[in-house]
């Protein structure tokens, strides 16, 4: 059994948390994208951090309601895959109330995404943890450590500025891209990885099994009828 990767601390003006030592975080517009430095692992899991200036829609209740709403993700063939809500609660982390929700297929087909959202003074913060369902247990300990170490570190001086918060976006966290912008290479891998069933493949397989069962039952019925007739 491999030893867990050593964690390191990520921190910006708003939030800090632990992430695996071999992960790197880069700023892209108003989001921080954190991924493994290993090319294959980088397609399996991702952490996205978003900070925005608070709007009237940014409340914990609204975050919960948004995550409860039905969602779909679209695979590479344009098929809509309904998402499944696995868990949703409000919990305390470092004396802050966070909405904590886990969904399957809300951002990418076959990927779990865990949403952690909170509001402090004039800033709203969302951190998402996304991993392919086949590899989710591989990253579960890293995600657990990151979540348990989540802390809003913005100073009062930063939070109480009357102008737009430097480095944060505007508008509400609640939007069609609440989970952040997923990198294209992860979208390509969202349908399946090599050697595993895709949603469509599994669906097609089930349809074939249903068809074969119906044909078998019909043949049995015809055979029974012929026997009884004789």
C-alpha atoms as a printed R data frame, in Angstrom:
    type eleno elety resid chain resno       x       y       z
1   ATOM     1    CA   UNK     A     1   0.000   0.000   0.000
2   ATOM     2    CA   UNK     A     2   1.351   3.382  -1.021
3   ATOM     3    CA   UNK     A     3   1.868   5.997   1.673
4   ATOM     4    CA   UNK     A     4  -0.355   9.100   1.302
5   ATOM     5    CA   UNK     A     5   1.250  12.066  -0.413
6   ATOM     6    CA   UNK     A     6   2.621  14.724   1.907
7   ATOM     7    CA   UNK     A     7   0.342  17.755   2.123
8   ATOM     8    CA   UNK     A     8   1.340  21.370   1.646
9   ATOM     9    CA   UNK     A     9  -0.508  24.590   2.363
10  ATOM    10    CA   UNK     A    10  -2.225  26.670  -0.305
11  ATOM    11    CA   UNK     A    11  -3.195  30.221   0.640
12  ATOM    12    CA   UNK     A    12  -4.390  33.317  -1.179
13  ATOM    13    CA   UNK     A    13  -5.996  36.525   0.114
14  ATOM    14    CA   UNK     A    14  -9.225  34.752   1.047
15  ATOM    15    CA   UNK     A    15  -8.763  31.078   1.863
16  ATOM    16    CA   UNK     A    16  -6.159  28.560   2.910
17  ATOM    17    CA   UNK     A    17  -6.255  24.761   2.905
18  ATOM    18    CA   UNK     A    18  -3.993  21.749   2.579
19  ATOM    19    CA   UNK     A    19  -3.448  20.045  -0.758
20  ATOM    20    CA   UNK     A    20  -1.167  17.184  -1.871
21  ATOM    21    CA   UNK     A    21   2.493  18.082  -2.203
22  ATOM    22    CA   UNK     A    22   2.605  17.179  -5.908
23  ATOM    23    CA   UNK     A    23  -0.330  19.467  -6.776
24  ATOM    24    CA   UNK     A    24  -0.005  22.969  -8.215
25  ATOM    25    CA   UNK     A    25  -2.493  25.862  -8.188
26  ATOM    26    CA   UNK     A    26  -2.752  28.504 -10.910
27  ATOM    27    CA   UNK     A    27  -4.887  31.626 -11.150
28  ATOM    28    CA   UNK     A    28  -7.220  31.741 -14.179
29  ATOM    29    CA   UNK     A    29  -9.276  34.936 -14.331
30  ATOM    30    CA   UNK     A    30 -11.151  34.853 -10.993
31  ATOM    31    CA   UNK     A    31 -10.595  31.154 -10.232
32  ATOM    32    CA   UNK     A    32  -7.763  29.156  -8.755
33  ATOM    33    CA   UNK     A    33  -7.293  25.780 -10.485
34  ATOM    34    CA   UNK     A    34  -5.420  23.119  -8.482
35  ATOM    35    CA   UNK     A    35  -4.308  19.875 -10.154
36  ATOM    36    CA   UNK     A    36  -1.674  17.180  -9.898
37  ATOM    37    CA   UNK     A    37   1.604  17.785 -11.703
38  ATOM    38    CA   UNK     A    38   1.260  14.245 -13.110
39  ATOM    39    CA   UNK     A    39  -0.411  14.406 -16.527
40  ATOM    40    CA   UNK     A    40  -2.675  11.383 -16.076
41  ATOM    41    CA   UNK     A    41  -3.611  12.210 -12.484
42  ATOM    42    CA   UNK     A    42  -4.422  15.774 -13.547
43  ATOM    43    CA   UNK     A    43  -7.277  14.384 -15.648
44  ATOM    44    CA   UNK     A    44  -8.656  12.352 -12.745
45  ATOM    45    CA   UNK     A    45  -9.198  15.079 -10.144
46  ATOM    46    CA   UNK     A    46  -9.248  18.843  -9.691
47  ATOM    47    CA   UNK     A    47  -9.871  21.479  -6.998
48  ATOM    48    CA   UNK     A    48 -11.344  24.842  -8.041
49  ATOM    49    CA   UNK     A    49 -11.511  27.860  -5.742
50  ATOM    50    CA   UNK     A    50 -13.738  30.851  -6.503
51  ATOM    51    CA   UNK     A    51 -14.117  34.046  -4.464
52  ATOM    52    CA   UNK     A    52 -16.707  36.697  -5.354
53  ATOM    53    CA   UNK     A    53 -18.023  39.903  -3.913
54  ATOM    54    CA   UNK     A    54 -21.232  39.101  -2.059
55  ATOM    55    CA   UNK     A    55 -24.527  39.700  -3.860
56  ATOM    56    CA   UNK     A    56 -28.061  39.459  -2.378
57  ATOM    57    CA   UNK     A    57 -28.297  35.881  -3.727
58  ATOM    58    CA   UNK     A    58 -25.234  34.742  -1.776
59  ATOM    59    CA   UNK     A    59 -26.706  33.012   1.270
60  ATOM    60    CA   UNK     A    60 -26.215  29.503   2.629
61  ATOM    61    CA   UNK     A    61 -29.927  28.797   2.124
62  ATOM    62    CA   UNK     A    62 -29.729  29.766  -1.549
63  ATOM    63    CA   UNK     A    63 -26.640  27.586  -2.016
64  ATOM    64    CA   UNK     A    64 -28.485  24.591  -0.550
65  ATOM    65    CA   UNK     A    65 -31.532  25.230  -2.733
66  ATOM    66    CA   UNK     A    66 -29.357  25.519  -5.823
67  ATOM    67    CA   UNK     A    67 -27.596  22.218  -5.155
68  ATOM    68    CA   UNK     A    68 -30.944  20.473  -4.622
69  ATOM    69    CA   UNK     A    69 -32.230  21.486  -8.060
70  ATOM    70    CA   UNK     A    70 -32.045  18.825 -10.809
71  ATOM    71    CA   UNK     A    71 -28.878  19.101 -12.893
72  ATOM    72    CA   UNK     A    72 -27.469  17.447 -15.992
73  ATOM    73    CA   UNK     A    73 -24.053  17.189 -17.591
74  ATOM    74    CA   UNK     A    74 -23.432  16.581 -21.293
75  ATOM    75    CA   UNK     A    75 -21.040  13.913 -22.565
76  ATOM    76    CA   UNK     A    76 -18.820  14.167 -25.632
77  ATOM    77    CA   UNK     A    77 -21.623  12.852 -27.878
78  ATOM    78    CA   UNK     A    78 -24.066  15.507 -26.727
79  ATOM    79    CA   UNK     A    79 -26.142  13.202 -24.527
80  ATOM    80    CA   UNK     A    80 -27.520  14.741 -21.339
81  ATOM    81    CA   UNK     A    81 -26.741  12.710 -18.207
82  ATOM    82    CA   UNK     A    82 -28.846  13.514 -15.105
83  ATOM    83    CA   UNK     A    83 -26.868  14.298 -11.955
84  ATOM    84    CA   UNK     A    84 -27.461  12.537  -8.647
85  ATOM    85    CA   UNK     A    85 -27.425  14.312  -5.276
86  ATOM    86    CA   UNK     A    86 -25.541  12.095  -2.808
87  ATOM    87    CA   UNK     A    87 -25.290  14.339   0.252
88  ATOM    88    CA   UNK     A    88 -26.187  17.874   1.312
89  ATOM    89    CA   UNK     A    89 -25.716  19.488   4.714
90  ATOM    90    CA   UNK     A    90 -24.552  22.607   6.525
91  ATOM    91    CA   UNK     A    91 -21.530  22.059   8.734
92  ATOM    92    CA   UNK     A    92 -18.894  23.938  10.700
93  ATOM    93    CA   UNK     A    93 -15.269  24.026   9.593
94  ATOM    94    CA   UNK     A    94 -12.843  26.204  11.565
95  ATOM    95    CA   UNK     A    95 -15.810  27.929  13.281
96  ATOM    96    CA   UNK     A    96 -17.371  28.895   9.927
97  ATOM    97    CA   UNK     A    97 -20.675  27.598   8.555
98  ATOM    98    CA   UNK     A    98 -20.280  25.925   5.142
99  ATOM    99    CA   UNK     A    99 -22.760  24.311   2.785
100 ATOM   100    CA   UNK     A   100 -21.349  20.869   1.956
101 ATOM   101    CA   UNK     A   101 -22.868  19.000  -1.006
102 ATOM   102    CA   UNK     A   102 -21.775  15.920  -2.962
103 ATOM   103    CA   UNK     A   103 -23.175  15.232  -6.448
104 ATOM   104    CA   UNK     A   104 -22.412  12.710  -9.174
105 ATOM   105    CA   UNK     A   105 -22.434  13.983 -12.750
106 ATOM   106    CA   UNK     A   106 -23.201  17.627 -11.967
107 ATOM   107    CA   UNK     A   107 -20.079  18.979 -13.702
108 ATOM   108    CA   UNK     A   108 -18.795  16.066 -15.832
109 ATOM   109    CA   UNK     A   109 -20.399  12.649 -16.503
110 ATOM   110    CA   UNK     A   110 -18.917   9.934 -14.262
111 ATOM   111    CA   UNK     A   111 -17.285  12.512 -11.945
112 ATOM   112    CA   UNK     A   112 -18.149  13.245  -8.319
113 ATOM   113    CA   UNK     A   113 -18.065  16.906  -7.286
114 ATOM   114    CA   UNK     A   114 -18.123  18.064  -3.681
115 ATOM   115    CA   UNK     A   115 -19.170  21.693  -3.152
116 ATOM   116    CA   UNK     A   116 -18.069  23.728  -0.113
117 ATOM   117    CA   UNK     A   117 -19.559  27.246  -0.034
118 ATOM   118    CA   UNK     A   118 -19.650  29.987   2.595
119 ATOM   119    CA   UNK     A   119 -20.085  33.733   3.071
120 ATOM   120    CA   UNK     A   120 -18.038  36.019   5.311
121 ATOM   121    CA   UNK     A   121 -18.733  39.732   5.440
122 ATOM   122    CA   UNK     A   122 -18.418  40.955   1.826
123 ATOM   123    CA   UNK     A   123 -16.908  37.874   0.200
124 ATOM   124    CA   UNK     A   124 -18.506  34.601  -0.924
125 ATOM   125    CA   UNK     A   125 -16.225  31.577  -1.273
126 ATOM   126    CA   UNK     A   126 -16.738  28.309  -3.140
127 ATOM   127    CA   UNK     A   127 -14.289  25.401  -3.261
128 ATOM   128    CA   UNK     A   128 -15.134  22.354  -5.386
129 ATOM   129    CA   UNK     A   129 -13.441  18.963  -5.259
130 ATOM   130    CA   UNK     A   130 -13.995  16.891  -8.397
131 ATOM   131    CA   UNK     A   131 -12.745  13.367  -9.144
132 ATOM   132    CA   UNK     A   132 -13.675  10.531 -11.495
133 ATOM   133    CA   UNK     A   133 -15.904   8.006  -9.737
134 ATOM   134    CA   UNK     A   134 -13.494   5.186 -10.543
135 ATOM   135    CA   UNK     A   135 -10.671   7.024  -8.762
136 ATOM   136    CA   UNK     A   136 -12.594   8.920  -6.088
137 ATOM   137    CA   UNK     A   137 -11.325   6.751  -3.230
138 ATOM   138    CA   UNK     A   138  -7.780   7.438  -4.434
139 ATOM   139    CA   UNK     A   139  -8.286  11.138  -3.660
140 ATOM   140    CA   UNK     A   140 -10.727  10.858  -0.752
141 ATOM   141    CA   UNK     A   141  -8.049  11.272   1.934
142 ATOM   142    CA   UNK     A   142  -6.486  14.281   0.173
143 ATOM   143    CA   UNK     A   143  -9.916  15.858  -0.238
144 ATOM   144    CA   UNK     A   144 -10.767  15.145   3.412
145 ATOM   145    CA   UNK     A   145  -7.593  16.865   4.629
146 ATOM   146    CA   UNK     A   146  -8.200  19.841   2.347
147 ATOM   147    CA   UNK     A   147 -11.814  20.234   3.502
148 ATOM   148    CA   UNK     A   148 -11.043  19.862   7.197
149 ATOM   149    CA   UNK     A   149  -8.304  22.516   6.879
150 ATOM   150    CA   UNK     A   150 -10.477  25.032   4.967
151 ATOM   151    CA   UNK     A   151 -10.241  28.460   6.532
152 ATOM   152    CA   UNK     A   152 -11.326  31.917   5.388
153 ATOM   153    CA   UNK     A   153  -8.298  34.109   6.137
154 ATOM   154    CA   UNK     A   154  -9.378  37.413   4.587
155 ATOM   155    CA   UNK     A   155  -8.628  40.299   6.935
156 ATOM   156    CA   UNK     A   156 -11.254  42.761   8.106
157 ATOM   157    CA   UNK     A   157  -9.538  45.481   6.087
158 ATOM   158    CA   UNK     A   158  -9.936  43.419   2.904
159 ATOM   159    CA   UNK     A   159 -13.490  42.286   3.636
160 ATOM   160    CA   UNK     A   160 -14.738  45.774   4.525
161 ATOM   161    CA   UNK     A   161 -13.461  47.595   1.436
162 ATOM   162    CA   UNK     A   162 -16.209  49.594  -0.236
163 ATOM   163    CA   UNK     A   163 -14.715  49.054  -3.698
164 ATOM   164    CA   UNK     A   164 -14.621  45.746  -5.580
165 ATOM   165    CA   UNK     A   165 -12.523  43.194  -3.738
166 ATOM   166    CA   UNK     A   166  -9.156  42.789  -5.414
167 ATOM   167    CA   UNK     A   167  -8.775  39.370  -7.039
168 ATOM   168    CA   UNK     A   168 -12.425  38.402  -6.546
169 ATOM   169    CA   UNK     A   169 -15.124  38.188  -9.189
170 ATOM   170    CA   UNK     A   170 -18.479  39.954  -9.170
171 ATOM   171    CA   UNK     A   171 -22.002  38.559  -9.122
172 ATOM   172    CA   UNK     A   172 -23.320  35.539  -7.226
173 ATOM   173    CA   UNK     A   173 -21.710  32.128  -6.835
174 ATOM   174    CA   UNK     A   174 -25.058  30.662  -7.934
175 ATOM   175    CA   UNK     A   175 -24.921  30.240 -11.687
176 ATOM   176    CA   UNK     A   176 -24.855  27.596 -14.393
177 ATOM   177    CA   UNK     A   177 -21.080  27.308 -13.901
178 ATOM   178    CA   UNK     A   178 -21.160  27.286 -10.094
179 ATOM   179    CA   UNK     A   179 -18.555  24.523 -10.067
180 ATOM   180    CA   UNK     A   180 -16.089  26.571 -12.083
181 ATOM   181    CA   UNK     A   181 -14.767  26.198 -15.609
182 ATOM   182    CA   UNK     A   182 -13.656  22.584 -16.130
183 ATOM   183    CA   UNK     A   183 -10.453  22.236 -18.242
184 ATOM   184    CA   UNK     A   184 -11.052  20.712 -21.721
185 ATOM   185    CA   UNK     A   185  -8.872  17.635 -21.139
186 ATOM   186    CA   UNK     A   186 -11.056  16.631 -18.167
187 ATOM   187    CA   UNK     A   187 -14.202  17.083 -20.238
188 ATOM   188    CA   UNK     A   188 -12.745  14.704 -22.822
189 ATOM   189    CA   UNK     A   189 -12.120  12.126 -20.100
190 ATOM   190    CA   UNK     A   190 -15.538  12.629 -18.546
191 ATOM   191    CA   UNK     A   191 -17.244   9.945 -20.589
192 ATOM   192    CA   UNK     A   192 -14.943   7.119 -19.500
193 ATOM   193    CA   UNK     A   193 -11.362   6.031 -18.988
194 ATOM   194    CA   UNK     A   194  -9.683   3.243 -20.903
195 ATOM   195    CA   UNK     A   195 -10.922  -0.174 -19.824
196 ATOM   196    CA   UNK     A   196 -14.183   0.909 -18.155
197 ATOM   197    CA   UNK     A   197 -17.817   1.180 -19.155
198 ATOM   198    CA   UNK     A   198 -19.285   4.506 -20.197
199 ATOM   199    CA   UNK     A   199 -22.825   5.618 -19.444
200 ATOM   200    CA   UNK     A   200 -23.822   5.089 -23.057
201 ATOM   201    CA   UNK     A   201 -22.080   1.737 -23.318
202 ATOM   202    CA   UNK     A   202 -23.773   0.531 -20.157
203 ATOM   203    CA   UNK     A   203 -27.136   1.843 -21.391
204 ATOM   204    CA   UNK     A   204 -26.707   0.153 -24.768
205 ATOM   205    CA   UNK     A   205 -25.739  -3.075 -23.020
206 ATOM   206    CA   UNK     A   206 -28.842  -2.936 -20.830
207 ATOM   207    CA   UNK     A   207 -31.042  -2.291 -23.857
208 ATOM   208    CA   UNK     A   208 -29.568  -5.333 -25.631
209 ATOM   209    CA   UNK     A   209 -30.117  -7.530 -22.557
210 ATOM   210    CA   UNK     A   210 -33.738  -6.353 -22.331
211 ATOM   211    CA   UNK     A   211 -34.248  -7.140 -26.038
212 ATOM   212    CA   UNK     A   212 -32.676 -10.592 -25.699
213 ATOM   213    CA   UNK     A   213 -34.879 -11.360 -22.678
214 ATOM   214    CA   UNK     A   214 -38.049 -10.389 -24.538
215 ATOM   215    CA   UNK     A   215 -37.088 -12.561 -27.537
216 ATOM   216    CA   UNK     A   216 -36.304 -15.525 -25.263
217 ATOM   217    CA   UNK     A   217 -39.681 -15.209 -23.493
218 ATOM   218    CA   UNK     A   218 -41.491 -15.061 -26.839
219 ATOM   219    CA   UNK     A   219 -39.700 -18.186 -28.077
220 ATOM   220    CA   UNK     A   220 -40.568 -20.031 -24.870
221 ATOM   221    CA   UNK     A   221 -44.198 -18.965 -25.187
222 ATOM   222    CA   UNK     A   222 -44.364 -20.164 -28.823
223 ATOM   223    CA   UNK     A   223 -42.733 -23.458 -27.866
224 ATOM   224    CA   UNK     A   224 -45.167 -24.019 -25.024
225 ATOM   225    CA   UNK     A   225 -48.092 -23.228 -27.308
226 ATOM   226    CA   UNK     A   226 -46.911 -25.756 -29.925
227 ATOM   227    CA   UNK     A   227 -46.478 -28.454 -27.272
228 ATOM   228    CA   UNK     A   228 -49.947 -27.869 -25.841
229 ATOM   229    CA   UNK     A   229 -51.476 -27.823 -29.337
230 ATOM   230    CA   UNK     A   230 -49.981 -31.219 -30.140
